[in-house]
């Protein structure tokens, strides 16, 4: 088999039909070459994705790329082979829509690693800038999260100054004095505002606009008096706190040093712990930022490059559409070939398929006829079997009936003989009793010779039904056929 025929076979053509239509070999071979091209591009794309993005070894990346190329080849071949002509251009176009969509998706997946590989230098530079931005953003977040470190550092410096004797504690630096002074400042400001408001009302410049001592002025004057009293109380409190702090400073200068020595280890321990936590967090953040060079990070860097540089965006789009067109090309060629006139290969393929379909119908008809014949034969056999069983049953029934009839006839003959014998015997007795043995008008009953007669069978009276006795006429009653005794001479 030649190389062209092998390529045509890869595109779904049948070698036995191509042998009869050699002019169509090149067309199908070209389509097979396009399928190999798309699978090769897919394999290279997968190799770059595995090696550059995931960092796999070249041998492993090549193996993965080969498998991916084989998968894409099978998918493209399936899309091409399943597209057939003969349903009209409209149905062919509708049927090609999902195939084109799937080919576009495959093309987009294949083109992405190739585009990333082409723009790799720019993407690496952008990744460095993104990592610097991430590091700066993390530092700001760390400063907010560990703001207590600065407070502890300030406190540590103050404690060291106290221990070294460089820090001279003054009354104004005391926290209680500062709080009292702040309260006095607030009260003083409130008093000044209230006094100015009352004076403005009295002058008629603001408020009601009516000068003089009115109701509004008196209310504001009362507020000003209350504010003045609050200011005086705050001033008194400040004086008292100042006196207490002054006395404490004078009495406890040595105590501050001792307190500072006790407090300093606690502050330093907290500082060491917080600094260690921050350094660990910064180290992990730096490692994560440095390792953030995967596929998503590269895609984000590519988006930033294309957004900031119009030329980069156009180049990205051009490369994307190039690789997408390569992937869609086999399906597009197969779709366009459906609108062209039928070739010799198409006619031969249709003729072969129609012949196979006719043969299949013929064999199916033969199978149906054979099944019908078998069913008729089975039916005839069942009917013959049923007739034989019916005849055998009828014959058996007839034999049983004949035997029963013979037995019944014998029983009737025996019964008749017994009945006749008893009747003769009773008639003889009656006649002797009523007519007389010497009556000349009657013929004597002949005597039966038992030696020449067939002996009667012995009858079991317990098993036979007794013959009913007939009531004979009594004296004086005329019996037909018998002369009455009164007529005797």
KAPE-V363062 format. One record per backbone hydrogen bond with DSSP energy under -0.5 kcal/mol. CO is the residue of the C=O (numbers start at 1). NH is the residue of the N-H. Records with the same first field share a line. If there is no record, write none. Layout:
CO->NH  NH
This chain:
2->6
3->7
4->8
5->9
6->10
7->11
8->13
9->12
13->15
14->17  18
15->19
17->20  21
21->24
22->25
24->28
25->29
26->30
27->31
28->32
29->33
30->34
31->35
32->36
33->37
34->38
35->39
36->40
37->41
38->42
39->43
40->44
41->45
42->46
43->47
44->48
45->49
46->50
47->51
48->52  53
49->53  54
50->56
57->61
58->62
59->63
60->64
61->65
62->66
63->67
64->68
65->69
66->70
67->71
68->72
69->73
70->74
71->75
72->76
73->77
74->78
75->79
76->80
77->81
78->82
80->83
82->84
88->92
89->93
90->94
91->95
92->96
93->97
94->97  98
95->99
96->100
97->101
98->102
99->103
100->104
101->105
102->106
103->107
104->108
105->109
106->110
107->111
108->112
109->113
110->114
111->115
112->116
113->117
114->118
115->119
117->120
119->123
120->124
121->125
122->126
123->127
124->128
125->129
126->130
127->131
128->132
129->133
130->134
131->135
132->136
133->137
134->138
135->139
136->140
137->141
138->142
139->143
140->144
141->145
142->146
144->147
146->149
147->150  151
148->152
149->153
150->154
151->155
152->156
153->157
154->158
155->159
156->160
157->161
158->162
159->163
160->164
161->165  166  167
162->165
166->168
167->169
171->174
174->178
175->179
176->180
177->181
178->182
179->183
180->184
181->185
182->186
183->187
184->188
185->189
186->190
187->191
188->192
189->193
190->194
191->195
192->196
193->197
194->198
195->199
196->200
197->201
198->202
199->203
200->204  205  206
201->204
202->212
206->209
209->211
212->214
214->218
215->219
216->220
217->221
218->222
219->223
220->224
221->225
222->226
223->227
224->228
225->229
226->230
227->231
228->232
229->233
230->234
231->235
232->236
233->237
234->238
235->239
236->240
237->241
238->242
239->243
240->244
241->245
242->246
243->247
244->248
245->249
246->250
247->251
248->252
252->256
253->257
254->258
255->259
256->260
257->261
258->262
259->263
260->264
261->265
262->266
263->267
264->268
265->269
266->270
267->271
268->272
269->273
270->274
271->275
272->276
273->277
274->278
275->279
276->280
277->281
278->282
279->283
280->284
281->285
282->286
283->287
284->288
285->289
286->290
287->291
288->292
289->292
291->293
294->298
295->299
296->300
297->301
298->302
299->303
300->304
301->305
302->306
303->307
304->308
305->309
308->310
309->313
310->314
311->315
312->316
313->317
314->318
315->319
316->320
317->321
318->322
319->323
320->324
321->325
322->326
323->327
324->328
325->329
328->332
329->333
330->334
331->335
332->336
333->337
334->338
335->338
336->339  340
337->340
343->347
344->348
345->349
346->350
347->351
348->352
349->353
350->354
351->355
352->356
353->357
354->358
355->359
356->360
357->361
358->362
359->363
360->364
361->365
362->366
363->367
364->368
365->369
366->370
367->371
368->372
369->373
370->374
371->375
372->376
373->377
374->378
375->379
376->380
377->381
378->382
379->383
380->384
381->385
382->386
383->387
384->388
385->389
386->390
387->391
388->392
389->393
390->394
391->395
392->396
393->397
394->398
395->399
396->400
397->401
398->402
399->403
400->404
401->405
402->406
403->407
404->408
405->409
406->410
407->411
408->412
409->413
410->414
411->415
412->416
413->417
414->418
415->419
416->420
417->421
418->422
419->423
420->424
421->425
422->426
423->427
424->428
425->429
426->430
427->431
428->432
429->433
430->434
431->435  436
439->442
442->444
448->450
449->452  453
459->461
460->463  464
474->477
476->478
478->480
479->482
484->487
485->488
